[in-house]
């Protein structure tokens, strides 16, 4: 990703009310909790935030991401591959930005489809 796209992504994230401030994006998003909150902000009906616990252990972080894949992301036609999850939970620089960029596209598309459906049926 180029620097302009990364800054645009950070601006978008800053506009969303999250339970923790963004200090170090790789570390802040490594446990999946904030990713769940982002989806919940746009499509609350598909996310049960209580399923995602803040974590420091790599195993719990992976569990949260696996749960997101299984219970949430599949509903918006999105998947984070296992090797990418490994990069996220180990806070590999630049990985979470790519995932969040793609997630943003999927969330906007899904929320737009839902909005259009509701608008047509009211």
C-alpha positions as CSV (number, residue, x, y, z in Angstrom):
1,X,0.0,0.0,0.0
2,X,1.2,3.5,-0.7
3,X,1.5,6.1,2.1
4,X,-1.6,8.0,1.0
5,X,-3.8,4.9,1.1
6,X,-2.4,4.0,4.6
7,X,-3.1,7.6,5.9
8,X,-6.6,7.4,4.4
9,X,-7.1,4.1,6.2
10,X,-5.9,5.5,9.5
11,X,-8.2,8.5,9.2
12,X,-11.2,6.1,8.6
13,X,-10.2,4.1,11.7
14,X,-9.9,7.2,13.8
15,X,-13.5,8.2,12.8
16,X,-14.9,4.9,14.3
17,X,-15.6,4.8,18.0
18,X,-13.5,1.9,19.3
19,X,-13.0,0.6,22.8
20,X,-9.3,1.3,22.7
21,X,-7.3,4.2,21.2
22,X,-5.1,3.5,18.2
23,X,-1.5,3.8,19.3
24,X,0.4,1.1,17.5
25,X,-2.0,-0.3,14.8
26,X,-0.2,-3.7,14.4
27,X,-0.4,-4.3,18.2
28,X,-3.8,-2.7,18.7
29,X,-5.5,-4.9,16.1
30,X,-3.5,-8.1,16.8
31,X,-6.2,-9.7,19.0
32,X,-9.1,-9.1,16.5
33,X,-11.2,-7.2,19.0
34,X,-11.1,-3.9,17.2
35,X,-11.6,-5.6,13.8
36,X,-14.8,-7.1,15.3
37,X,-15.8,-3.6,16.6
38,X,-15.3,-2.1,13.1
39,X,-17.7,-4.6,11.5
40,X,-20.1,-4.1,14.4
41,X,-20.1,-0.4,13.8
42,X,-21.3,-0.9,10.3
43,X,-23.3,-4.2,10.5
44,X,-24.1,-4.8,14.1
45,X,-26.5,-7.7,13.4
46,X,-23.7,-10.0,12.4
47,X,-21.2,-9.4,15.3
48,X,-21.5,-10.6,18.9
49,X,-18.8,-8.5,20.5
50,X,-18.8,-10.7,23.6
51,X,-17.2,-13.5,21.5
52,X,-13.9,-11.5,21.3
53,X,-11.8,-11.1,24.4
54,X,-8.8,-8.8,24.6
55,X,-5.7,-11.0,24.5
56,X,-2.0,-11.0,24.8
57,X,-1.3,-14.7,24.1
58,X,-0.8,-15.6,20.5
59,X,-3.2,-18.6,20.9
60,X,-6.1,-16.4,22.1
61,X,-5.4,-13.8,19.4
62,X,-5.6,-16.6,16.8
63,X,-8.8,-17.9,18.3
64,X,-10.4,-14.5,18.0
65,X,-9.4,-14.2,14.3
66,X,-10.5,-17.7,13.6
67,X,-13.9,-16.9,15.2
68,X,-14.1,-13.7,13.1
69,X,-13.5,-15.7,9.9
70,X,-16.1,-18.4,10.9
71,X,-18.9,-16.3,12.4
72,X,-18.6,-12.8,10.8
73,X,-16.3,-12.5,7.8
74,X,-18.0,-15.4,5.9
75,X,-21.2,-13.4,6.0
76,X,-19.6,-10.6,4.1
77,X,-17.7,-12.9,1.7
78,X,-14.3,-12.1,3.4
79,X,-11.6,-14.5,4.7
80,X,-8.3,-13.8,6.3
81,X,-6.0,-16.7,5.4
82,X,-4.1,-18.6,8.2
83,X,-0.7,-17.3,7.1
84,X,-2.0,-13.7,7.2
85,X,-3.5,-14.3,10.7
86,X,-0.1,-15.4,11.8
87,X,1.4,-12.1,10.6
88,X,-1.4,-10.2,12.4
89,X,-1.1,-11.9,15.8
90,X,2.7,-11.6,15.7
91,X,2.3,-7.9,14.9
92,X,4.2,-8.1,11.6
93,X,4.4,-4.5,10.2
94,X,2.1,-3.7,7.3
95,X,0.0,-6.8,7.5
96,X,-3.0,-5.4,9.4
97,X,-3.2,-2.4,7.1
98,X,-3.8,-4.6,4.1
99,X,-6.4,-6.6,5.9
100,X,-8.2,-3.6,7.2
101,X,-8.1,-2.0,3.7
102,X,-9.8,-5.1,2.2
103,X,-12.2,-5.4,5.2
104,X,-13.2,-1.7,4.7
105,X,-14.3,-2.5,1.1
106,X,-16.3,-5.6,2.1
107,X,-18.0,-3.7,5.0
108,X,-18.9,-0.8,2.9
109,X,-20.3,-3.1,0.2
110,X,-22.3,-5.2,2.6
111,X,-23.7,-2.2,4.5
112,X,-24.7,-0.6,1.3
113,X,-26.5,-3.7,0.1
114,X,-28.4,-3.9,3.4
115,X,-29.3,-0.2,3.3
116,X,-30.6,-0.5,-0.3
117,X,-32.6,-3.6,0.6
118,X,-34.3,-1.8,3.5
119,X,-34.9,1.3,1.5
120,X,-36.6,-0.7,-1.3
121,X,-38.8,-2.6,1.2
122,X,-40.1,0.2,3.4
